[in-house]
Amino acid sequence: MGSAVPGDRWSSGEQYEPYIGRWSRAVASDFVAWLGLPARATWLDVGCGTGALSGAVQRLAAPSHLLGVDPSPAFIDYARSHVVDSAVSFAVGDAQRLPADDGSFDAVVSGLVLNFIPDRPGALGEMRRVARSGGVVAAYVWDYPGEMWLLRHFWDAAVELDAAALDLHEGYRFAFCRQAELALLFEAAGFAQVVSRGLVVPTVFSSFDDYWQPFLGGQGPAPTYVRSLDENRRNELRTAVHDRLPQGHDGSISLSARAWAVKARR
């Protein structure tokens, strides 16, 4: 096939939601429950995206205040319109230069974002800076090299057809997204009481179209890659992915998605 290397795009919350947003909401709820923080805490959601994790905190943790920060104005607009609560606010901002004072938050969290931050140690240093002494800093990322199957099947098919896609394959780009390496990243940043675990959610699609259509939305690495292809190559990839997926008698596709989570103390 042969292709140029396109950049990731993050310009539409409406297109992102059916792609990954619906699954990130499920894992966010499990993550917040695992943290088990008391009500009325102050929270910072770093890289809040469309508000999946912020919404879970708002529903499950009864924060006294939650600030969500993300570099994408479109995602911030989407989050503001879907997580509406007087205790919740959102702002455009950079994880490597957080718009908050030292020791401002009881909990500083990040969902499905660390792998997209160029300077991860710097971002963790910022998260540590804005957490209060003894506060919780926690994050989770998809298990891209392992059991994030809806993306593994896609990228493995893409690489079979296009060797250049290996540079875009999220399992290779984000090879550090493993349980041990994530914990080591937090330990190296100076955190204490580092604990990690897996979070697994079902990703069930009613049909192949339900699986494939979100890849046409152009949001995130895989859809950005699909958009870079001409019609013939896109159809070739569609067929290759279709042939890889386990389909039930009714046409449904049952997969699962694993994320690795880590929590620590400031």
Backbone as CSV, one residue per row, in Angstrom:
resi,resn,N_x,N_y,N_z,CA_x,CA_y,CA_z,C_x,C_y,C_z
1,MET,0.831,-1.206,0.000,0.000,0.000,0.000,0.870,1.263,0.000
2,GLY,1.782,1.407,0.998,2.631,2.583,1.051,1.857,3.806,1.495
3,SER,2.380,4.563,2.462,1.643,5.732,2.932,2.592,6.703,3.607
4,ALA,2.186,7.963,3.616,2.877,8.952,4.427,2.479,8.754,5.879
5,VAL,3.224,9.341,6.783,2.916,9.235,8.202,2.092,10.448,8.607
6,PRO,0.783,10.286,8.799,-0.040,11.425,9.180,0.080,11.715,10.664
7,GLY,-0.237,12.950,11.060,-0.255,13.293,12.476,-1.586,12.918,13.105
8,ASP,-1.591,12.717,14.407,-2.839,12.444,15.116,-3.706,13.699,15.109
9,ARG,-5.014,13.504,15.020,-5.933,14.637,15.015,-6.876,14.521,16.205
10,TRP,-7.137,15.671,16.871,-8.028,15.734,18.036,-8.872,16.997,17.913
11,SER,-9.819,16.998,16.972,-10.537,18.234,16.670,-12.052,18.106,16.763
12,SER,-12.565,16.921,17.128,-14.016,16.753,17.204,-14.385,15.762,18.296
13,GLY,-15.000,16.261,19.362,-15.484,15.369,20.403,-16.586,14.459,19.915
14,GLU,-17.428,14.965,19.009,-18.531,14.158,18.491,-18.038,12.942,17.719
15,GLN,-16.928,13.088,16.988,-16.376,11.968,16.239,-15.565,11.030,17.130
16,TYR,-14.943,11.569,18.181,-14.122,10.748,19.069,-14.975,9.831,19.943
17,GLU,-16.129,10.300,20.367,-16.939,9.546,21.326,-17.283,8.131,20.861
18,PRO,-17.822,7.940,19.650,-18.130,6.562,19.237,-16.893,5.715,18.961
19,TYR,-15.746,6.354,18.799,-14.506,5.620,18.534,-13.939,5.041,19.834
20,ILE,-13.467,5.870,20.745,-12.875,5.401,21.991,-13.649,5.902,23.213
21,GLY,-14.338,7.020,23.052,-15.003,7.622,24.201,-15.950,6.688,24.930
22,ARG,-16.712,5.892,24.183,-17.687,5.003,24.835,-17.006,3.939,25.687
23,TRP,-15.799,3.551,25.310,-15.074,2.544,26.097,-14.279,3.207,27.215
24,SER,-13.788,4.416,26.983,-13.042,5.091,28.046,-13.950,5.444,29.215
25,ARG,-15.236,5.656,28.962,-16.167,5.930,30.060,-16.311,4.718,30.979
26,ALA,-16.322,3.539,30.395,-16.443,2.327,31.217,-15.209,2.125,32.088
27,VAL,-14.035,2.283,31.519,-12.818,2.069,32.305,-12.627,3.194,33.323
28,ALA,-13.101,4.404,33.008,-12.986,5.518,33.955,-13.751,5.232,35.239
29,SER,-14.927,4.643,35.123,-15.722,4.325,36.310,-15.005,3.318,37.198
30,ASP,-14.407,2.297,36.576,-13.651,1.304,37.351,-12.448,1.952,38.033
31,PHE,-11.799,2.869,37.338,-10.624,3.560,37.870,-10.984,4.394,39.098
32,VAL,-12.046,5.184,39.015,-12.459,6.030,40.140,-12.842,5.168,41.340
33,ALA,-13.551,4.070,41.088,-13.919,3.168,42.187,-12.671,2.580,42.847
34,TRP,-11.666,2.247,42.041,-10.411,1.685,42.579,-9.679,2.697,43.456
35,LEU,-9.711,3.964,43.083,-9.033,4.980,43.889,-9.684,5.115,45.263
36,GLY,-11.000,5.028,45.319,-11.699,5.010,46.602,-11.491,6.245,47.466
37,LEU,-11.428,7.413,46.847,-11.189,8.639,47.618,-12.477,9.137,48.277
38,PRO,-12.357,9.815,49.409,-13.544,10.308,50.107,-14.214,11.452,49.343
39,ALA,-15.488,11.679,49.639,-16.225,12.780,49.035,-15.625,14.117,49.462
40,ARG,-15.920,15.138,48.641,-15.526,16.521,48.909,-14.039,16.788,48.682
41,ALA,-13.346,15.890,48.016,-11.953,16.135,47.662,-11.884,17.087,46.463
42,THR,-10.730,17.695,46.274,-10.486,18.520,45.093,-9.693,17.697,44.078
43,TRP,-10.103,17.766,42.808,-9.538,16.913,41.764,-9.055,17.758,40.590
44,LEU,-7.982,17.293,39.964,-7.516,17.830,38.689,-7.441,16.674,37.701
45,ASP,-8.120,16.807,36.563,-8.099,15.800,35.499,-7.210,16.324,34.377
46,VAL,-6.032,15.733,34.241,-5.025,16.192,33.282,-5.233,15.489,31.946
47,GLY,-5.451,16.278,30.884,-5.767,15.692,29.591,-7.169,15.122,29.598
48,CYS,-8.143,15.933,30.008,-9.495,15.432,30.268,-10.242,15.032,29.016
49,GLY,-9.776,15.447,27.833,-10.432,15.061,26.599,-11.894,15.462,26.575
50,THR,-12.761,14.513,26.229,-14.189,14.795,26.128,-14.912,14.678,27.467
51,GLY,-14.168,14.420,28.535,-14.770,14.430,29.864,-15.150,13.079,30.426
52,ALA,-14.611,11.989,29.872,-14.973,10.653,30.363,-14.596,10.472,31.827
53,LEU,-13.348,10.774,32.169,-12.901,10.601,33.548,-13.510,11.668,34.457
54,SER,-13.586,12.904,33.983,-14.206,13.959,34.793,-15.651,13.597,35.139
55,GLY,-16.371,13.058,34.159,-17.756,12.657,34.412,-17.851,11.555,35.439
56,ALA,-16.922,10.605,35.385,-16.929,9.521,36.368,-16.634,10.046,37.765
57,VAL,-15.684,10.978,37.871,-15.388,11.586,39.174,-16.611,12.332,39.694
58,GLN,-17.256,13.094,38.820,-18.441,13.858,39.225,-19.559,12.937,39.712
59,ARG,-19.767,11.817,39.030,-20.852,10.896,39.391,-20.542,10.083,40.637
60,LEU,-19.300,9.642,40.768,-18.972,8.623,41.762,-18.229,9.142,42.985
61,ALA,-17.575,10.292,42.881,-16.688,10.724,43.962,-17.139,11.999,44.669
62,ALA,-18.219,12.631,44.199,-18.757,13.834,44.846,-17.670,14.847,45.188
63,PRO,-16.934,15.345,44.190,-15.838,16.281,44.479,-16.367,17.638,44.944
64,SER,-15.586,18.322,45.777,-15.934,19.701,46.104,-15.589,20.617,44.939
65,HIS,-14.552,20.247,44.198,-14.195,20.953,42.964,-13.387,20.019,42.082
66,LEU,-13.658,20.088,40.781,-12.895,19.327,39.793,-12.572,20.253,38.637
67,LEU,-11.309,20.319,38.269,-10.860,21.063,37.097,-10.348,20.081,36.063
68,GLY,-10.876,20.163,34.853,-10.389,19.366,33.739,-9.596,20.235,32.779
69,VAL,-8.424,19.766,32.380,-7.522,20.531,31.515,-7.172,19.696,30.294
70,ASP,-7.233,20.302,29.102,-6.881,19.590,27.871,-6.409,20.606,26.834
71,PRO,-5.455,20.224,25.967,-4.975,21.174,24.960,-5.930,21.388,23.786
72,SER,-6.948,20.527,23.625,-7.859,20.631,22.485,-9.079,21.478,22.838
73,PRO,-9.235,22.666,22.250,-10.428,23.477,22.521,-11.729,22.751,22.169
74,ALA,-11.710,21.943,21.100,-12.918,21.225,20.703,-13.313,20.200,21.759
75,PHE,-12.332,19.506,22.318,-12.638,18.526,23.358,-13.110,19.215,24.638
76,ILE,-12.511,20.363,24.965,-12.959,21.104,26.136,-14.405,21.563,25.956
77,ASP,-14.759,22.043,24.776,-16.149,22.447,24.521,-17.098,21.269,24.704
78,TYR,-16.694,20.094,24.214,-17.542,18.914,24.346,-17.704,18.547,25.824
79,ALA,-16.607,18.551,26.567,-16.673,18.204,27.987,-17.568,19.180,28.746
80,ARG,-17.437,20.469,28.463,-18.261,21.472,29.150,-19.756,21.238,28.914
81,SER,-20.099,20.791,27.726,-21.519,20.618,27.406,-22.081,19.288,27.895
82,HIS,-21.208,18.364,28.316,-21.672,17.037,28.721,-21.419,16.703,30.186
83,VAL,-20.571,17.460,30.852,-20.352,17.277,32.292,-20.698,18.613,32.952
84,VAL,-21.955,18.767,33.277,-22.465,20.051,33.752,-22.746,19.949,35.247
85,ASP,-21.968,20.666,36.034,-22.091,20.631,37.486,-21.380,21.866,38.028
86,SER,-21.944,22.492,39.054,-21.326,23.700,39.608,-19.950,23.430,40.206
87,ALA,-19.666,22.160,40.538,-18.373,21.813,41.123,-17.315,21.510,40.068
88,VAL,-17.710,21.502,38.799,-16.810,21.078,37.722,-16.535,22.245,36.777
89,SER,-15.278,22.436,36.412,-14.913,23.434,35.413,-13.856,22.852,34.483
90,PHE,-13.724,23.447,33.305,-12.773,22.968,32.299,-11.985,24.145,31.742
91,ALA,-10.749,23.871,31.344,-9.898,24.915,30.777,-8.940,24.312,29.763
92,VAL,-8.638,25.052,28.713,-7.603,24.651,27.770,-6.251,24.818,28.454
93,GLY,-5.434,23.783,28.417,-4.141,23.851,29.086,-3.252,22.682,28.719
94,ASP,-1.986,22.792,29.059,-0.942,21.835,28.694,-0.523,21.033,29.916
95,ALA,-0.468,19.709,29.781,-0.062,18.845,30.890,1.362,19.143,31.353
96,GLN,2.173,19.722,30.483,3.558,20.016,30.841,3.721,21.397,31.485
97,ARG,2.617,22.156,31.530,2.596,23.466,32.211,1.196,23.660,32.789
98,LEU,0.897,22.950,33.847,-0.461,22.940,34.385,-0.833,24.306,34.980
99,PRO,-2.050,24.779,34.684,-2.492,26.082,35.175,-3.027,25.994,36.603
100,ALA,-2.152,25.667,37.552,-2.568,25.499,38.949,-1.390,25.781,39.867
101,ASP,-1.699,26.210,41.075,-0.669,26.499,42.067,-0.133,25.208,42.691
102,ASP,1.010,25.303,43.311,1.591,24.166,44.024,0.617,23.672,45.101
103,GLY,0.524,22.348,45.237,-0.264,21.754,46.308,-1.739,22.097,46.293
104,SER,-2.324,22.236,45.087,-3.709,22.713,44.982,-4.768,21.627,45.091
105,PHE,-4.409,20.349,44.862,-5.431,19.318,44.700,-5.165,18.097,45.575
106,ASP,-6.268,17.511,46.052,-6.174,16.256,46.788,-5.877,15.085,45.856
107,ALA,-6.383,15.166,44.626,-6.194,14.088,43.653,-5.888,14.680,42.287
108,VAL,-4.822,14.196,41.668,-4.450,14.599,40.313,-4.446,13.332,39.471
109,VAL,-5.312,13.292,38.462,-5.513,12.055,37.699,-5.390,12.326,36.207
110,SER,-5.159,11.257,35.462,-5.022,11.367,34.013,-5.468,10.063,33.381
111,GLY,-6.384,10.143,32.432,-6.904,8.937,31.793,-6.591,8.862,30.315
112,LEU,-5.855,7.828,29.900,-5.574,7.544,28.484,-4.822,8.682,27.803
113,VAL,-3.891,9.302,28.544,-3.220,10.496,28.046,-1.699,10.406,28.097
114,LEU,-1.127,9.759,29.109,0.325,9.804,29.310,1.106,9.428,28.055
115,ASN,0.609,8.469,27.292,1.340,8.019,26.113,1.405,9.069,25.016
116,PHE,0.504,10.056,25.045,0.514,11.106,24.027,1.325,12.332,24.440
117,ILE,1.849,12.347,25.660,2.611,13.493,26.151,4.088,13.306,25.806
118,PRO,4.685,14.216,25.059,6.092,14.041,24.657,7.050,13.917,25.838
119,ASP,6.866,14.752,26.853,7.756,14.747,28.014,6.997,14.165,29.208
120,ARG,6.952,12.832,29.293,6.193,12.198,30.377,6.788,12.486,31.755
121,PRO,8.103,12.398,31.941,8.644,12.763,33.255,8.308,14.205,33.645
122,GLY,8.358,15.109,32.667,8.017,16.492,32.952,6.563,16.642,33.357
123,ALA,5.669,15.927,32.674,4.249,16.000,33.013,3.980,15.421,34.393
124,LEU,4.634,14.308,34.727,4.465,13.732,36.064,5.028,14.668,37.129
125,GLY,6.107,15.379,36.797,6.625,16.369,37.723,5.621,17.479,37.977
126,GLU,4.924,17.900,36.934,3.878,18.905,37.088,2.705,18.372,37.912
127,MET,2.317,17.137,37.660,1.231,16.537,38.437,1.616,16.436,39.910
128,ARG,2.873,16.114,40.161,3.354,16.034,41.539,3.373,17.420,42.181
129,ARG,3.747,18.417,41.396,3.817,19.785,41.925,2.464,20.289,42.413
130,VAL,1.400,20.023,41.635,0.091,20.602,41.969,-0.694,19.754,42.962
131,ALA,-0.197,18.544,43.284,-0.851,17.712,44.297,-0.409,18.163,45.687
132,ARG,-1.331,18.096,46.632,-0.963,18.443,48.011,-0.084,17.336,48.594
133,SER,0.641,17.646,49.655,1.460,16.640,50.330,0.562,15.513,50.837
134,GLY,0.884,14.292,50.473,0.059,13.151,50.844,-1.095,12.889,49.906
135,GLY,-1.261,13.744,48.900,-2.347,13.570,47.942,-2.088,12.419,46.977
136,VAL,-3.123,12.048,46.236,-3.053,10.938,45.289,-2.788,11.460,43.881
137,VAL,-1.858,10.829,43.200,-1.636,11.064,41.775,-1.786,9.716,41.082
138,ALA,-2.628,9.655,40.050,-2.958,8.363,39.445,-3.250,8.532,37.958
139,ALA,-3.063,7.460,37.209,-3.280,7.512,35.766,-3.571,6.109,35.246
140,TYR,-4.118,6.070,34.038,-4.257,4.786,33.348,-4.077,5.003,31.853
141,VAL,-3.582,3.955,31.186,-3.362,3.964,29.742,-3.847,2.627,29.187
142,TRP,-4.248,2.623,27.938,-4.609,1.353,27.312,-3.391,0.442,27.208
143,ASP,-3.637,-0.842,27.275,-2.582,-1.851,27.083,-2.356,-2.027,25.583
144,TYR,-1.797,-1.015,24.957,-1.609,-1.028,23.503,-0.787,-2.218,23.013
145,PRO,0.316,-2.592,23.696,1.100,-3.723,23.188,0.453,-5.071,23.448
146,GLY,-0.572,-5.108,24.293,-1.156,-6.382,24.696,-2.622,-6.519,24.366
147,GLU,-3.493,-6.285,25.326,-4.887,-6.691,25.188,-5.860,-5.515,25.055
148,MET,-5.516,-4.578,24.188,-6.477,-3.568,23.752,-6.880,-3.986,22.344
149,TRP,-7.807,-4.976,22.283,-7.987,-5.752,21.069,-8.600,-4.981,19.905
150,LEU,-9.468,-4.033,20.174,-10.090,-3.343,19.043,-9.050,-2.569,18.245
151,LEU,-7.971,-2.123,18.889,-6.880,-1.458,18.180,-5.820,-2.437,17.693
152,ARG,-5.541,-3.481,18.467,-4.551,-4.472,18.031,-4.954,-5.106,16.706
153,HIS,-6.212,-5.521,16.581,-6.659,-6.134,15.327,-6.520,-5.158,14.161
154,PHE,-6.896,-3.907,14.387,-6.806,-2.909,13.325,-5.364,-2.733,12.865
155,TRP,-4.455,-2.463,13.821,-3.080,-2.145,13.433,-2.342,-3.355,12.877
156,ASP,-2.617,-4.534,13.414,-1.953,-5.720,12.867,-2.346,-5.925,11.407
157,ALA,-3.614,-5.672,11.079,-4.058,-5.774,9.682,-3.413,-4.688,8.834
158,ALA,-3.330,-3.475,9.370,-2.735,-2.365,8.615,-1.280,-2.640,8.276
159,VAL,-0.524,-3.180,9.240,0.901,-3.436,9.016,1.108,-4.546,7.988
160,GLU,0.220,-5.527,7.962,0.330,-6.582,6.948,0.212,-6.012,5.541
161,LEU,-0.586,-4.956,5.383,-0.802,-4.371,4.068,0.170,-3.240,3.746
162,ASP,0.705,-2.612,4.782,1.507,-1.396,4.598,2.613,-1.374,5.639
163,ALA,3.834,-1.677,5.230,4.944,-1.734,6.180,5.155,-0.401,6.888
164,ALA,4.827,0.716,6.214,5.016,2.029,6.821,4.095,2.243,8.015
165,ALA,3.012,1.484,8.094,2.072,1.631,9.203,2.676,1.165,10.522
166,LEU,3.781,0.422,10.469,4.427,-0.020,11.707,4.831,1.171,12.572
167,ASP,5.231,2.278,11.935,5.617,3.470,12.701,4.424,4.088,13.426
168,LEU,3.216,3.789,12.964,1.997,4.354,13.558,1.316,3.398,14.515
169,HIS,1.645,2.113,14.436,1.033,1.062,15.250,1.171,1.447,16.724
170,GLU,0.046,1.611,17.406,0.097,2.091,18.784,0.776,1.098,19.731
171,GLY,0.771,-0.174,19.380,1.482,-1.147,20.191,2.985,-0.936,20.164
172,TYR,3.495,-0.390,19.058,4.921,-0.090,18.937,5.225,1.322,19.411
173,ARG,4.379,2.262,19.026,4.595,3.661,19.449,4.577,3.780,20.970
174,PHE,3.682,3.037,21.600,3.472,3.168,23.040,3.827,1.869,23.755
175,ALA,5.008,1.357,23.417,5.434,0.071,23.983,5.632,0.132,25.493
176,PHE,5.798,1.348,26.054,5.976,1.463,27.502,4.681,1.218,28.273
177,CYS,3.552,1.142,27.575,2.250,1.009,28.250,2.043,-0.423,28.752
178,ARG,2.862,-0.781,29.707,2.808,-2.072,30.376,2.805,-1.820,31.878
179,GLN,2.295,-2.781,32.623,2.108,-2.568,34.060,3.406,-2.197,34.771
180,ALA,4.444,-2.970,34.580,5.696,-2.721,35.295,6.325,-1.399,34.885
181,GLU,6.310,-1.104,33.600,6.950,0.122,33.132,6.204,1.365,33.586
182,LEU,4.883,1.274,33.672,4.107,2.407,34.163,4.428,2.678,35.632
183,ALA,4.524,1.620,36.430,4.878,1.783,37.841,6.278,2.378,37.987
184,LEU,7.220,1.915,37.179,8.580,2.449,37.243,8.625,3.928,36.874
185,LEU,7.778,4.345,35.942,7.705,5.737,35.546,7.300,6.613,36.737
186,PHE,6.334,6.141,37.524,5.887,6.887,38.703,6.960,6.878,39.794
187,GLU,7.606,5.756,39.978,8.665,5.692,40.995,9.817,6.633,40.643
188,ALA,10.165,6.694,39.361,11.250,7.566,38.927,10.900,9.039,39.103
189,ALA,9.590,9.338,39.113,9.145,10.721,39.288,9.100,11.123,40.757
190,GLY,9.453,10.199,41.659,9.548,10.530,43.067,8.314,10.258,43.894
191,PHE,7.353,9.496,43.353,6.149,9.187,44.106,6.380,8.030,45.077
192,ALA,5.557,7.979,46.109,5.625,6.912,47.110,4.380,6.037,47.015
193,GLN,4.474,4.841,47.612,3.337,3.915,47.699,2.713,3.648,46.313
194,VAL,3.553,3.338,45.347,3.085,3.114,43.975,2.439,1.736,43.873
195,VAL,1.207,1.711,43.374,0.455,0.469,43.190,-0.120,0.476,41.777
196,SER,-0.086,-0.672,41.097,-0.635,-0.744,39.742,-1.517,-1.975,39.591
197,ARG,-2.408,-1.920,38.616,-3.298,-3.050,38.350,-3.898,-2.905,36.951
198,GLY,-4.506,-3.984,36.469,-5.204,-3.955,35.203,-6.675,-3.659,35.394
199,LEU,-7.257,-2.976,34.423,-8.694,-2.719,34.378,-9.189,-3.212,33.027
200,VAL,-10.140,-4.149,33.028,-10.613,-4.765,31.788,-12.091,-4.458,31.605
201,VAL,-12.451,-3.963,30.427,-13.850,-3.695,30.110,-14.218,-4.416,28.817
202,PRO,-15.459,-4.906,28.701,-15.902,-5.510,27.441,-16.113,-4.442,26.378
203,THR,-15.731,-4.750,25.159,-16.000,-3.867,24.019,-16.787,-4.692,23.002
204,VAL,-18.096,-4.576,23.069,-18.996,-5.396,22.253,-19.623,-4.522,21.173
205,PHE,-19.547,-4.995,19.938,-20.074,-4.277,18.785,-21.244,-5.067,18.201
206,SER,-22.305,-4.377,17.830,-23.495,-5.062,17.319,-23.259,-5.653,15.933
207,SER,-22.293,-5.106,15.211,-22.004,-5.550,13.845,-20.621,-5.054,13.456
208,PHE,-20.142,-5.497,12.289,-18.857,-4.973,11.832,-18.942,-3.476,11.541
209,ASP,-20.065,-3.020,10.998,-20.213,-1.587,10.747,-20.124,-0.784,12.039
210,ASP,-20.671,-1.320,13.130,-20.581,-0.651,14.422,-19.119,-0.527,14.850
211,TYR,-18.332,-1.537,14.544,-16.885,-1.489,14.829,-16.171,-0.525,13.887
212,TRP,-16.439,-0.603,12.592,-15.640,0.076,11.586,-15.977,1.556,11.429
213,GLN,-17.243,1.920,11.519,-17.656,3.290,11.230,-16.876,4.343,12.019
214,PRO,-16.613,4.139,13.330,-15.856,5.149,14.068,-14.432,5.371,13.555
215,PHE,-13.866,4.383,12.858,-12.527,4.564,12.295,-12.528,5.557,11.127
216,LEU,-13.704,5.931,10.657,-13.802,6.883,9.554,-13.926,8.322,10.036
217,GLY,-13.932,8.520,11.359,-14.179,9.845,11.914,-12.969,10.756,11.981
218,GLY,-11.770,10.210,11.768,-10.580,11.055,11.704,-10.047,11.559,13.029
219,GLN,-10.454,10.952,14.164,-9.995,11.432,15.473,-9.130,10.372,16.157
220,GLY,-7.880,10.695,16.447,-6.976,9.732,17.056,-6.109,9.062,16.006
221,PRO,-5.112,8.290,16.436,-4.127,7.737,15.504,-4.705,6.837,14.408
222,ALA,-5.509,5.840,14.781,-6.008,4.909,13.763,-6.949,5.591,12.771
223,PRO,-7.960,6.343,13.216,-8.809,7.045,12.257,-8.057,8.071,11.405
224,THR,-7.044,8.709,11.974,-6.225,9.633,11.186,-5.520,8.881,10.058
225,TYR,-5.032,7.681,10.377,-4.392,6.853,9.354,-5.397,6.452,8.269
226,VAL,-6.595,6.032,8.668,-7.619,5.644,7.686,-7.915,6.810,6.748
227,ARG,-8.019,7.994,7.306,-8.331,9.168,6.490,-7.226,9.468,5.485
228,SER,-5.995,9.052,5.770,-4.879,9.319,4.858,-4.880,8.404,3.636
229,LEU,-5.686,7.354,3.649,-5.697,6.367,2.569,-6.669,6.762,1.470
230,ASP,-6.366,6.367,0.229,-7.351,6.557,-0.831,-8.434,5.486,-0.708
231,GLU,-9.473,5.593,-1.494,-10.637,4.712,-1.329,-10.289,3.239,-1.512
232,ASN,-9.461,2.925,-2.489,-9.112,1.531,-2.736,-8.346,0.930,-1.561
233,ARG,-7.380,1.667,-1.057,-6.584,1.153,0.069,-7.418,1.089,1.348
234,ARG,-8.349,2.029,1.497,-9.233,1.997,2.658,-10.130,0.751,2.613
235,ASN,-10.644,0.442,1.436,-11.482,-0.749,1.310,-10.682,-2.027,1.519
236,GLU,-9.445,-2.030,1.063,-8.572,-3.191,1.277,-8.320,-3.401,2.770
237,LEU,-8.080,-2.314,3.481,-7.869,-2.412,4.924,-9.148,-2.846,5.626
238,ARG,-10.275,-2.324,5.201,-11.557,-2.716,5.798,-11.755,-4.231,5.696
239,THR,-11.479,-4.790,4.537,-11.634,-6.236,4.345,-10.659,-7.006,5.224
240,ALA,-9.424,-6.547,5.311,-8.422,-7.245,6.125,-8.799,-7.233,7.600
241,VAL,-9.300,-6.100,8.088,-9.721,-6.028,9.491,-10.931,-6.919,9.717
242,HIS,-11.897,-6.864,8.816,-13.103,-7.695,8.926,-12.738,-9.166,9.074
243,ASP,-11.785,-9.617,8.281,-11.424,-11.034,8.287,-10.701,-11.447,9.568
244,ARG,-10.179,-10.497,10.328,-9.478,-10.812,11.569,-10.409,-10.937,12.772
245,LEU,-11.548,-10.286,12.715,-12.372,-10.152,13.912,-13.247,-11.379,14.159
246,PRO,-13.397,-11.788,15.409,-14.291,-12.907,15.746,-15.740,-12.443,15.742
247,GLN,-16.550,-12.992,14.864,-17.941,-12.561,14.745,-18.888,-13.690,15.139
248,GLY,-19.907,-13.332,15.899,-20.915,-14.296,16.316,-21.896,-14.603,15.195
249,HIS,-22.790,-15.558,15.448,-23.783,-15.944,14.440,-24.686,-14.779,14.059
250,ASP,-24.882,-13.850,14.985,-25.735,-12.692,14.717,-24.952,-11.506,14.158
251,GLY,-23.671,-11.714,13.889,-22.841,-10.637,13.351,-22.187,-9.757,14.400
252,SER,-22.479,-10.006,15.668,-21.875,-9.195,16.723,-20.407,-9.563,16.913
253,ILE,-19.656,-8.643,17.479,-18.223,-8.817,17.714,-17.953,-8.544,19.181
254,SER,-17.475,-9.546,19.888,-17.202,-9.405,21.321,-15.694,-9.416,21.560
255,LEU,-15.191,-8.279,21.996,-13.780,-8.125,22.324,-13.670,-7.627,23.761
256,SER,-12.471,-7.352,24.205,-12.263,-6.726,25.509,-11.108,-5.752,25.391
257,ALA,-11.083,-4.799,26.306,-10.016,-3.795,26.318,-9.422,-3.741,27.715
258,ARG,-8.111,-3.876,27.791,-7.431,-3.769,29.076,-6.667,-2.450,29.148
259,ALA,-6.756,-1.825,30.312,-5.942,-0.652,30.618,-5.084,-0.981,31.821
260,TRP,-3.921,-0.363,31.877,-3.071,-0.456,33.064,-3.214,0.822,33.862
261,ALA,-3.475,0.679,35.159,-3.659,1.827,36.036,-2.596,1.844,37.119
262,VAL,-2.242,3.033,37.559,-1.272,3.181,38.633,-1.716,4.320,39.539
263,LYS,-1.527,4.152,40.834,-1.812,5.232,41.778,-0.660,5.318,42.772
264,ALA,-0.448,6.526,43.295,0.691,6.758,44.189,0.367,7.948,45.084
265,ARG,1.247,8.160,46.039,1.109,9.289,46.953,2.194,10.316,46.680
266,ARG,1.816,11.569,46.810,2.738,12.692,46.653,3.725,12.709,47.824
